[in-house]
């Protein structure tokens, strides 16, 4: 399934880069004041067309689509969870830290995820029971896995969404170094052993996290709510996640 998704992700990335390379692209605002560009919509079109051809019977939950009512969604046992352009703020800033996220969710668990960063030439994917992998600009795929915790801990956080709650949590960690980066690349840094912990306090949507969670868990890591339970999907009417921690090993968490 992952191999079949690669051409779809490549086409979506190409559609995004055509807009990105035009420095005069327009930026609209959605109802929640988050930015929207032609790149979001073109990537969405490519992905929906590709998934409809690949798996016509599997429904799609996507950021830029009208959401099916909960009465319908709660009957879904399997679905695609898609963010056609995660990190639109980074896209607008032109720093390259934006991604295409596609995840397959079965029985509320993310079992397959792909995260592509077309401006950086990066692709990550992972699947339950298979493992996690990275590709850089078309090179051969490399298996990735989380690393043993470093000292000081390497913490990755949002470049565009800092919060006082995050700062309070980090104060409990003791010695650590911090790095800010956009989009779902934070999950990927932990998955490939280049970070130990990604704490997120504040709202995210299911399409922001499902693909990154699948990759990180396939690489041996964890994504949990603050109560220790795994982040799960399509379990409730709201698609907003609560606070969560993404980490390499339980030993990185404060006691």
N, C-alpha and C positions, 0 to 999 in steps of 0.2 A: 504494500500500500504506500509506504514512504517513497519508494522508487517511482511509483505512478504519480505522486504529487509533485515531484521535482520539476517537471516541465511547467506545471501550473504556477508554481512559485516563481520560476524564472520569467515567465511571461508577465506576471504581476509586477515583479521587480523592474522589468524593462519599461512597463507602462508608467511606473512611478518615476523612473529616471528621466523619461522624456519630459515630464513636467518639471522635475528638479533642475534639469539643465537649462530650462527657460527661466531666467532670473526675474521675469516679470509676471510670474504666476500670481493669480488672485487668491486672496484668503477671505473666506466667509466665516461667519460665526453661527454655531448651532444654538439651540435653546439654552443649553447649559454654559454658553459662552466659550466653549472649546472650539479650536480652529478646525476648519474644513477646507480642503483644496480639491482641485480637479484630480490630483494624484490619488486621494482617498477613493474617489468615485470610480476612476478608471481601474484601479487595482481591484476594487469590489466587483466590478463587472467581469473582469477576467477570471477571478476566483470562482464566482458563482457559476459562470458558464462552464468552467473546467470541472467543478464538483458535480454539476448536474449531469455532465457526460460520463464522469467516472463512477459515481454512485447515485443514480437518480432517485433511489428510495430512501436516502439518508437526508433528513432535514438539516437546515443550516441556521445557526444563531450567529448573526454578524452585527457589528457595531453600526454599519451604515444602511441596514435594512430595517423596514418596519417589522417590529417584533410580533411573532405569533402570540395570541392570547394564552394566558397560563392554562386555561382549560384544555388547550391543545398541547402545549409544551409538556405538561405533566404526564402525558401519555408516551412521550418519546423515550425509548430505551437506549437509543444511539443517536448521536448528532455531531455535526461539525460545529466547532466554535471558532469564529474567524474575526481577526482584526486586520482589515486590508492595509492599514497604515497605522501602526502603533508608534506613538511619538511624533504626532503632527507638529507639536511645538518645536521639536528638534529639527524637523523637516523645514519649518519656516525659518529657523535660525541658521539653517544650512551647515550643521555640524556633522551630518552623516549618521547620527545615532538614532535612526528610525528603522522599524522592522515590519515585515509581513509575518503575521502569526496565524497558523492553522493547526488546530488540534482536533483529534477524534476523541469523543467522550462516550464511554459505554458504562451503563449502570452508575452514572454520576461520577465516574473516575476518568481522568485524562490518561489514555493508554497510548497515544501517539501524538507527537508534536513536532512541528517544523517552525523554525525562526530564521528568517533571512534578512540580512542587512545589505541591501543592494548597493548602497553608496560605498560600503566598506569591503564589498566582495566576500562577505561571510555568509555561511549557511550552517545551521545547527539542526540536527534532528535526533530524536530518540523515541524508543518504543519499549513498552513493558515487556520484559523477558528477552529482549534483543540487545539492548545497550544504547549508548549515545555516541554521536559522531559529529565531527566538524569538517567543513570543507573551506578552503580559502582560495578564492578566485580560480575555481575549476580544478584545483589540485586534488590528488587522491584523498579519499575520506580518511580521517584519523579517528580512532576510538578515543573518547574522553571519559574522565571520571573525576569525582571530587577528590580533593587532597586531604591529608591529615591537617588539622588546624595549625596555623602558623602563630608565632609569637613575635610581635603583637598581632592580634587578630586583624584580618583584612576585611573591612566592612564596605559594602557597596550600597549606594542609595540613589535616590532620584535626583537628577540634575535640575528638574523644573518643579518639583513638588516637595520642598523641605517642610518639616513640621516641628512644632515644639514637642509633640509626643515622641517623635523619633529622637530628638536631642535628649529627652529625659531618659529614654531607654538606653541610649548609648552611654550615658553617664554611669550606668550600672555595670558596664562591661569591663572597666579597667583599661589597661593599655590597648590601643587599637589605632589603626590607620584607616582613613576614609577615602573613598573615591566616588565621585558622582558620575553617573552615566544615564543616558536616556533609554526609554522603552524596555522591552523584555530582555535586552542584552544583559541586564543585571542577573537574571536567572542563569544565563549562559556562562557568565564569568565564574559563578560558583560551580556550575556543572563541569567546567574544564579545569578546575583547580586553581584559578587565579583570584578567587575571593573565598571567604569562609562563611559570610553571613550577609543576608539582605533582609533587614527588618522594614516592614511597610505599615505605617500607621496613617490611616486616611482612606478614602474611598478609591477602589479600583473596580473595574467591571470584569465579568467572567472572561471576556475575550482578551483582556489585558494579561491574564495569568495562565490560562489553560495550557497553551503550547509550551511556555517556559517551564511550568510545573512538570509536564510530561518528560521534557528533556532532562531536567534536574533529577527527577526521581529515577529515570533510566540510567543516569550517571552515578547513582548511589546516594543522592541527597534526599532532602525532605522539604516539604512545604506544609506548614500547619497553622491553624488558628492559634490564638493565644492560649486556648484551653488544651492544646496538644493534639486536637483532632485534625485530620487531613482536610485541606481545602477541597470541597466537592462542588459539583456543577449541576445546573438544572434541577435543583432540589426545592426551589421556592419561587414565588412569583417575581421577586426582585432579582435582578442580575448583578447587584452590587455586592462585592465581597466585603467582609469585615477585615479588621487588622490581621496581619499574618506575618510569619517568619519563614524565610527560605534559607536553608543552611546545609552545610556539608555533613556535619556530625553533631549529634546531640550535645557533645561536650563543649561546643562553642557557646552554648546558651548560658546566661548567668544563672547561678544556683538560686 
